[in-house]
Amino acid sequence: MDCPVDLFGICDDGKELPESLPPEEEEGNVEYKLKLVNPSPSRLEHLVTQMKWRLEEGEGEAIYEIGVEDNGLLTGLNEADLKASLSTLETMSQRLGASLTILREKTVESKQRGTGVRKALEILVRKVPDDQEFIDLRLAVLGNMEAGKSTLLGVLTHGELDNGRGCARLNLFRHLHEIQSGRTSSISYDILGFDSKGQVVNYADCRSVEEICENSSKLFTLIDLAGHQKYLRTTIFGLTGNCPDFAMLVVSATTGIVGTTKEHLGYALALGVPVMVVVNKVDLCPAPSLQRLLRQLETILKSPGCKKIPFRIGSHDDAITVANSFDTNKITPIFTVSCVTGHNLDLILKFLHVLPPQKSHSERQRLSQYLTEFQIDELYSVPHVGTVVGGVIKRGSIREGEKLLLGPSDHGTFEEVKVRTVHRNRMPCRLIQAGQAASVALVDVEREQLRKGMVLLSPSAEVVCCQQFEADVYVLFHSNKITRNFQTTVHIGTVCQTAVISSINKNYIKTNEKARVTFTFKFKPEYIRVGARLLFRDGKSKGVGEVTQIFPFEPHIQT
């Protein structure tokens, strides 16, 4: 396996490599330029077009390596050429309304005498796409109870350190019993922004969500999930229903890898969500114990079940290196932080600032061309507005005043509804597109008509729901054998329902075995798609799979 190499010559296992990068790739958002000195007008037009394409590939973000040849060799530039290249790059970015941030610079030793000091630069170019107010990413926070998940998010979003007794977490709790027990039992949301220069935008400088959104060019929606085993169903629903781009696994340095830690990690990996690990409360842990915990984490991540390359983040260079390679889904960064002393919190912020979106702009635009599909995972009754549904739009787009189909009901029916208003991050907008989380107010729809797992579909879409479907499954763990009539809880996106295995292509399945099975929902039909990932669990038994076929349940469309 080739080691990903960054500008500073660091590979996955932390060893020094020759000062070169992998050859430049035609796809993606990374561009190598040896120098950009006084280009002709026609050449400048070509460079601007090229930058625009790289930005689209990175959904508004591109990395430019200056002083680097196409084959990846770090040549470097003298001071005059470097200054001229930066000036050209600034002109290009201004033409596109983008901003530049120098991430790092590298002094390159020249083999030629008398050439002076030569440097190579790594530059982040950021431009919010024209159809977005900001680059929007979702980060799910996992980990065992009392690992400090809510406290960590409270510190990051409010810019104030914790007092050691959990005062920072109070900002995220939604219920009185959570405040009294100090334990998250529901799905909580907060936001963290970065401006075009990489400065943090949070409640330390802004009074409201609207102000944070207005001042941010990149915005993370932080999804705080419960860590207690009792709330595992809620946690899995938050992980599957919110479609996070990334996951943060928080581990307490004082208690180590206990409780639901491994289980949460397994669910994130099963869903294909890239994971970063944060070891919290390092101020309370002796150095030898911390090193022992880090070695345990590295062993788990390297194991055949995970197949990840752990990378301890100890500097800003490390954070930038791994952030640029994180979308390969091979490297797992490990941070060691303290919410009381502030140790290494800046490294997490630097990592998030540089972290590229998972989906390219072209892919998101392609999904936006499909017929509308909006998954409902939250229900609200808002005074003077009416019924509001929250969720993620998987395909297509939704506009204010548009008519859509809502369903399936408990009887498999769909009815036509009208969109009153659309909001993103509590801000009104006229249009939402594929990949965005939003809330949609519906006209003349009662709260009692709705449930989580329903969808909003385009009226011209093929409306097919099912009570029975086929899937290829893999059993992660079961104490004995899974046979016909095995009953389990199935999670597919926002769908969460008890199902029975009505048929199986072999006599039984055991741990670490695959099979093709037919599930039958026990209570009501659901809307699911072929190709959707699923999780199923029953007590300690758990497995993953993919939907291969659905058996349509004929709905009646009411208009």
C-alpha positions in Angstrom: 0.0 0.0 0.0 1.4 3.4 -0.9 1.8 5.9 1.9 0.0 9.2 1.4 2.6 11.9 1.5 2.0 15.6 2.3 4.0 18.7 1.7 6.3 18.0 4.7 7.1 14.4 3.7 5.2 12.6 6.4 3.7 9.3 5.7 1.0 7.3 7.6 3.4 5.6 10.0 5.0 8.9 10.9 8.4 8.2 9.2 10.3 10.7 7.1 10.1 10.2 3.3 11.9 11.9 0.5 10.7 15.4 0.0 8.2 14.7 -2.8 4.5 14.3 -3.3 2.6 11.7 -5.2 2.1 12.6 -8.9 -0.7 15.1 -9.5 -4.1 13.6 -10.1 -6.4 15.0 -12.8 -9.5 14.4 -10.6 -9.9 16.0 -7.2 -9.3 19.5 -5.7 -5.5 19.4 -5.4 -3.4 21.3 -8.0 0.4 21.4 -8.3 2.0 24.5 -9.7 5.8 25.0 -10.1 5.4 28.8 -10.6 2.9 31.4 -11.7 5.0 34.3 -12.8 3.6 36.9 -15.1 1.2 34.7 -17.1 -0.2 36.0 -20.4 -3.9 37.1 -20.6 -4.8 33.8 -22.4 -2.8 31.8 -19.8 -4.5 33.6 -16.9 -7.9 32.8 -18.3 -6.9 29.1 -18.5 -5.6 29.2 -14.9 -8.8 30.8 -13.7 -10.9 28.2 -15.4 -8.7 25.5 -13.9 -9.1 26.9 -10.4 -12.9 27.1 -10.9 -12.9 23.4 -11.8 -10.7 22.5 -8.8 -13.1 24.4 -6.5 -16.1 22.6 -7.9 -14.3 19.3 -7.3 -13.8 20.2 -3.7 -17.3 21.8 -3.2 -15.8 25.2 -2.7 -12.3 24.3 -1.5 -9.1 23.6 -3.3 -5.5 23.0 -2.3 -2.7 24.6 -4.3 0.9 23.3 -3.9 3.2 26.1 -5.2 6.8 25.2 -6.1 5.9 21.6 -6.8 6.3 19.9 -10.2 3.5 17.7 -11.7 5.4 14.6 -10.8 5.3 15.6 -7.1 8.9 16.8 -6.8 9.4 19.7 -4.4 11.5 22.2 -6.3 10.7 25.4 -4.5 10.9 29.0 -5.6 13.1 31.9 -4.8 11.6 34.9 -3.0 10.9 36.9 -6.2 9.2 34.1 -8.0 7.3 33.1 -4.9 6.0 36.6 -4.4 5.0 36.8 -8.1 3.2 33.5 -8.0 1.3 34.5 -4.9 0.2 37.7 -6.7 -1.0 35.7 -9.7 -2.9 33.3 -7.4 -4.5 36.3 -5.6 -5.6 37.7 -9.0 -7.1 34.3 -9.9 -9.0 34.0 -6.6 -10.3 37.5 -6.8 -11.7 36.8 -10.3 -13.7 33.9 -8.7 -14.6 35.6 -5.5 -12.4 33.2 -3.5 -10.1 33.7 -0.6 -6.6 32.4 0.1 -5.1 31.0 3.3 -1.5 29.9 3.5 -1.5 26.7 5.4 2.2 25.9 5.5 5.5 26.6 3.9 8.5 24.4 3.4 12.1 25.4 2.9 13.6 23.2 0.1 17.3 22.6 0.0 18.6 23.3 -3.5 21.3 21.2 -5.0 22.6 24.1 -7.0 25.0 26.5 -5.3 24.2 30.2 -5.2 20.4 29.8 -5.8 19.6 31.0 -2.3 16.7 29.9 -0.1 13.8 28.3 -2.0 10.4 27.6 -0.5 7.2 25.7 -1.4 3.8 26.7 -0.2 0.6 24.9 0.5 -2.4 27.2 0.1 -6.1 26.7 0.8 -8.5 28.4 -1.7 -12.0 28.7 -0.5 -15.1 29.9 -2.3 -18.6 29.2 -1.2 -20.6 27.8 -4.2 -23.0 30.2 -5.8 -26.0 28.1 -4.8 -25.0 27.9 -1.1 -24.6 30.4 1.7 -21.7 28.3 3.2 -20.0 24.9 2.9 -22.2 22.7 5.1 -20.8 19.6 6.8 -22.2 17.3 9.5 -20.1 15.8 12.3 -21.6 13.1 14.6 -20.1 12.8 18.1 -19.9 9.3 19.5 -18.5 7.6 22.6 -19.3 6.0 26.0 -21.2 8.0 28.7 -19.0 10.3 30.8 -16.4 10.5 28.0 -17.0 14.3 27.9 -18.7 14.6 24.5 -21.2 17.3 25.4 -18.5 19.2 27.3 -16.1 19.1 24.4 -18.8 20.4 22.0 -19.8 23.1 24.5 -16.1 24.3 24.7 -15.7 24.3 20.9 -18.9 26.1 20.2 -18.8 28.7 22.9 -15.0 29.3 23.1 -14.9 29.1 26.9 -13.0 26.3 28.8 -14.8 24.0 31.2 -14.6 24.5 35.0 -13.9 20.8 35.5 -17.4 20.1 36.7 -19.2 20.1 33.3 -20.5 23.6 33.0 -19.7 23.7 29.3 -22.1 20.9 28.5 -25.2 22.7 29.8 -25.4 24.6 26.5 -26.2 21.4 24.6 -28.7 19.7 26.9 -32.3 19.8 25.8 -34.2 18.3 28.8 -34.3 19.0 32.5 -33.4 15.4 33.4 -30.2 15.7 31.2 -29.1 18.8 33.2 -29.8 17.0 36.5 -28.0 13.8 35.6 -25.3 15.3 33.3 -26.1 12.5 30.8 -27.3 13.0 27.2 -30.4 11.0 26.4 -31.5 12.7 23.1 -29.9 14.0 19.9 -28.6 17.5 20.4 -27.4 19.9 17.6 -25.1 22.9 17.6 -23.0 24.6 15.0 -19.3 25.7 14.6 -18.2 28.0 11.8 -15.0 29.1 10.1 -14.7 32.3 8.1 -12.8 32.6 4.8 -9.5 33.1 6.6 -9.9 30.1 8.9 -10.9 32.0 12.0 -13.4 30.3 14.3 -16.9 31.7 14.3 -18.9 30.6 17.4 -21.0 32.0 20.2 -17.9 33.7 21.7 -18.2 36.4 19.1 -21.8 35.9 17.8 -25.0 36.1 19.7 -27.2 33.8 17.6 -27.2 31.0 15.1 -28.2 33.4 12.4 -25.1 35.5 13.0 -22.8 32.5 13.0 -24.2 31.4 9.6 -23.9 34.9 8.2 -20.2 35.2 9.1 -19.2 31.7 8.2 -18.0 30.3 4.8 -17.7 26.8 6.3 -20.1 25.4 8.8 -20.2 22.2 10.9 -23.4 20.9 12.3 -22.3 19.0 15.5 -24.6 16.1 16.3 -24.2 15.2 20.0 -25.3 11.5 20.5 -26.1 9.6 23.7 -23.4 7.3 25.1 -25.4 5.1 27.5 -26.4 1.6 26.4 -30.0 2.4 27.3 -30.2 5.0 24.6 -28.4 3.0 21.9 -31.5 3.0 19.6 -31.5 6.8 19.7 -27.8 7.0 19.0 -28.1 4.6 16.0 -31.0 6.6 14.7 -29.0 9.8 14.9 -26.1 8.1 13.1 -28.2 6.7 10.2 -30.8 9.4 9.9 -28.6 12.4 9.9 -26.2 11.1 7.3 -23.1 12.6 8.9 -20.1 13.4 6.7 -17.7 12.5 9.6 -17.8 11.0 13.1 -15.8 12.0 16.2 -15.3 9.1 18.7 -14.6 10.6 22.1 -12.7 8.4 24.7 -12.1 9.3 28.3 -8.4 9.2 29.3 -9.4 8.2 32.8 -11.8 5.3 32.1 -10.4 4.2 28.7 -12.1 2.0 26.1 -15.2 0.8 28.0 -19.0 0.6 27.6 -20.3 1.4 24.2 -17.0 2.8 22.8 -16.2 -0.1 20.5 -19.8 -0.5 19.5 -20.1 3.1 18.4 -16.9 2.8 16.5 -18.2 -0.4 14.8 -21.4 1.3 13.7 -19.6 4.3 12.2 -17.2 2.1 10.3 -20.1 -0.2 9.1 -21.9 2.9 7.7 -18.7 4.0 5.9 -18.4 7.2 8.0 -14.7 8.5 8.4 -13.8 8.6 12.1 -11.5 10.8 14.1 -10.7 9.8 17.7 -10.4 12.3 20.5 -8.9 11.2 23.8 -10.5 13.6 26.4 -9.6 14.6 30.0 -5.8 14.1 29.5 -5.3 16.6 32.4 -6.5 13.9 34.8 -4.5 11.1 33.4 -0.8 10.2 34.2 1.5 10.1 31.2 2.2 6.3 31.3 -1.5 5.5 31.5 -2.2 7.8 28.6 0.4 6.2 26.4 -1.0 2.8 27.3 -4.4 3.9 26.2 -3.1 5.3 22.9 -1.4 2.0 22.2 -4.6 0.2 22.9 -6.5 2.5 20.5 -3.9 2.0 17.8 -4.1 -1.8 18.2 -7.9 -1.7 17.7 -7.8 0.6 14.7 -5.1 -1.6 13.0 -7.1 -4.8 13.7 -8.7 -6.7 10.8 -12.2 -5.4 11.8 -11.1 -1.8 11.3 -8.1 -1.8 9.0 -7.3 1.8 9.7 -4.0 3.6 10.0 -3.8 5.5 13.3 -2.0 8.8 13.3 -1.3 10.8 16.5 -1.9 14.5 16.0 0.8 16.5 17.8 1.2 19.7 15.8 -0.6 21.9 13.3 1.4 20.3 10.5 0.0 16.9 11.5 -3.5 18.2 11.6 -3.3 19.6 8.1 -1.5 16.5 6.8 -4.2 14.1 7.9 -7.1 16.5 7.1 -6.0 16.5 3.4 -5.8 12.7 3.4 -8.9 12.0 5.5 -11.2 11.5 2.6 -9.3 8.4 1.6 -11.1 6.8 4.6 -7.8 4.9 5.6 -6.2 7.2 8.1 -7.7 7.8 11.6 -6.3 10.8 13.5 -6.0 10.6 17.2 -6.2 13.8 19.3 -5.3 14.2 23.0 -7.2 17.1 24.5 -8.4 18.7 27.7 -11.5 20.9 28.0 -10.2 22.4 31.3 -6.7 23.4 30.3 -7.4 23.8 26.5 -4.6 21.4 25.6 -4.6 20.7 21.9 -8.1 22.1 21.2 -6.6 24.3 18.6 -5.5 21.2 16.7 -9.0 20.0 16.4 -10.1 23.4 15.1 -7.3 23.5 12.6 -8.2 20.0 11.4 -11.9 20.9 11.0 -10.9 24.1 9.2 -8.9 22.2 6.5 -11.1 19.1 6.4 -12.5 18.8 2.8 -16.1 17.9 2.0 -16.8 14.2 1.3 -18.9 14.8 -1.8 -17.8 16.9 -4.7 -19.8 19.8 -5.9 -20.4 18.1 -9.2 -21.8 15.0 -7.4 -24.1 17.1 -5.3 -25.3 18.9 -8.4 -26.0 15.5 -10.0 -28.0 14.4 -7.0 -29.9 17.7 -7.2 -31.2 16.8 -10.7 -33.0 13.7 -9.5 -36.6 13.7 -8.3 -37.1 15.0 -4.7 -36.6 12.7 -1.7 -36.5 14.2 1.8 -36.1 12.0 4.8 -38.0 13.0 8.0 -36.1 12.5 11.3 -37.6 15.3 13.5 -41.1 16.6 14.1 -42.2 19.9 15.6 -45.3 21.9 16.2 -44.4 25.6 15.9 -46.9 28.3 17.2 -48.4 30.4 14.3 -46.6 28.2 11.8 -48.0 24.7 12.2 -46.3 21.4 11.6 -42.6 21.4 10.8 -40.5 18.4 9.7 -36.7 18.3 9.9 -34.3 16.0 8.1 -31.9 15.6 5.2 -32.8 16.0 1.5 -31.2 13.0 -0.2 -32.1 13.9 -3.8 -33.6 16.7 -5.8 -34.6 20.1 -4.3 -37.4 21.7 -2.4 -38.8 25.2 -3.0 -41.1 27.3 -1.0 -44.7 26.8 -2.1 -44.0 23.5 -3.9 -46.4 20.5 -3.7 -45.0 17.1 -2.6 -46.2 13.7 -1.6 -46.0 12.8 2.1 -45.9 9.2 3.3 -46.1 6.3 3.7 -48.8 6.3 6.3 -49.4 3.2 8.5 -51.5 1.8 5.6 -48.9 2.6 3.0 -50.7 5.6 1.5 -49.2 8.9 0.4 -51.0 12.3 0.3 -50.3 15.5 -1.4 -49.0 18.4 0.8 -47.8 21.9 0.2 -44.6 23.4 1.5 -45.2 26.6 3.5 -41.6 27.7 4.2 -38.1 26.2 4.2 -35.3 26.9 6.8 -31.7 25.9 7.1 -30.0 26.5 10.4 -33.0 28.5 11.6 -32.6 30.9 8.6 -35.3 31.1 5.9 -34.4 30.1 2.4 -36.3 29.6 -0.8 -34.5 26.5 -2.0 -32.7 23.5 -0.5 -30.8 20.9 -2.5 -29.4 17.4 -2.2 -27.2 16.8 0.8 -28.5 19.7 2.9 -30.2 19.4 6.3 -33.2 21.6 6.6 -36.6 22.0 8.2 -39.8 22.3 6.1 -43.1 23.8 7.3 -46.2 22.0 5.8 -49.6 23.5 5.1 -52.6 22.0 6.9 -50.8 18.8 8.1 -51.5 17.7 11.7 -48.7 16.5 13.9 -50.6 13.3 14.6 -50.4 12.4 10.8 -46.6 12.2 10.9 -43.9 9.9 12.2 -40.1 9.7 11.9 -39.1 7.6 8.9 -41.7 9.2 6.5 -40.5 10.9 3.3 -41.4 13.8 1.1 -41.3 12.9 -2.6 -41.8 14.6 -5.9 -45.3 14.1 -7.2 -43.9 12.7 -10.4 -41.7 10.1 -8.6 -42.5 6.4 -8.6 -44.1 6.0 -5.2 -43.1 2.5 -3.9 -43.1 1.5 -0.3 -42.6 -2.0 1.0 -43.2 -4.2 4.0 -40.8 -6.9 2.8 -37.4 -6.5 1.3 -34.3 -8.6 0.5 -30.8 -7.7 1.7 -27.2 -9.1 1.8 -26.2 -9.1 5.4 -23.0 -9.7 7.5 -23.3 -10.7 11.1 -20.9 -8.8 13.3 -21.8 -10.7 16.5 -24.4 -13.3 17.6 -24.0 -15.6 20.5 -25.4 -18.6 18.6 -27.1 -19.0 15.2 -29.5 -16.7 13.4 -32.3 -18.7 11.7 -35.7 -18.0 10.1 -38.2 -16.0 12.3 -35.3 -14.2 14.0 -36.7 -10.9 15.2 -34.5 -7.8 15.2 -34.6 -4.0 15.1 -33.6 -2.7 11.6 -32.2 0.8 11.0 -32.2 2.1 7.4 -31.7 5.9 7.2 -34.5 7.4 9.3 -36.5 4.1 9.3 -36.3 2.2 12.6 -38.7 -0.7 13.0 -38.8 -4.3 14.2 -38.5 -6.8 11.4 -38.5 -10.6 11.2 -36.3 -12.7 9.0 -38.8 -14.6 6.9 -36.4 -16.4 4.7 -32.7 -17.0 4.4 -30.5 -18.6 1.7 -28.9 -21.1 4.1 -29.9 -23.0 7.2 -28.4 -20.4 9.6 -25.9 -17.5 10.0 -23.2 -17.1 12.7 -20.8 -14.4 13.7 -18.6 -13.2 10.7 -20.8 -14.9 8.2 -22.7 -13.5 5.2 -26.1 -14.4 3.8 -29.0 -13.2 1.7 -32.1 -12.8 3.8 -35.6 -11.5 3.4 -36.9 -9.1 6.2 -40.5 -8.4 6.9 -41.5 -5.3 8.8 -43.7 -6.2 11.7 -46.0 -3.2 12.0 -46.2 -1.0 8.9 -44.7 -0.5 5.4 -41.7 1.8 4.9 -40.1 3.7 2.0 -36.6 2.4 1.4 -34.3 2.3 -1.6 -32.3 -0.5 -3.2 -28.7 0.0 -2.3 -29.4 1.5 1.1 -27.2 0.5 4.0 -28.8 -1.1 7.0 -27.9 -2.0 10.6 -29.8 -4.6 12.6 -29.5 -5.4 16.3 -31.1 -7.3 19.0 -29.5 -7.1 22.4 -25.8 -7.9 21.9 -26.5 -9.3 18.4 -25.7 -6.9 15.6 -25.1 -6.9 11.9 -24.9 -4.8 8.8 -26.1 -5.1 5.2 -27.3 -3.6 2.0 -30.8 -3.7 0.5 -30.8 -5.6 -2.8 -34.5 -5.8 -3.6 -37.8 -4.5 -2.4 -41.2 -6.2 -2.7 -43.7 -3.3 -3.4 -46.6 -2.7 -1.1 -49.2 -1.1 -3.3 -50.1 2.4 -1.8 -53.1 4.4 -2.7 -52.2 8.0 -3.5 -54.6 10.6 -2.1 -54.8 14.0 -3.7 
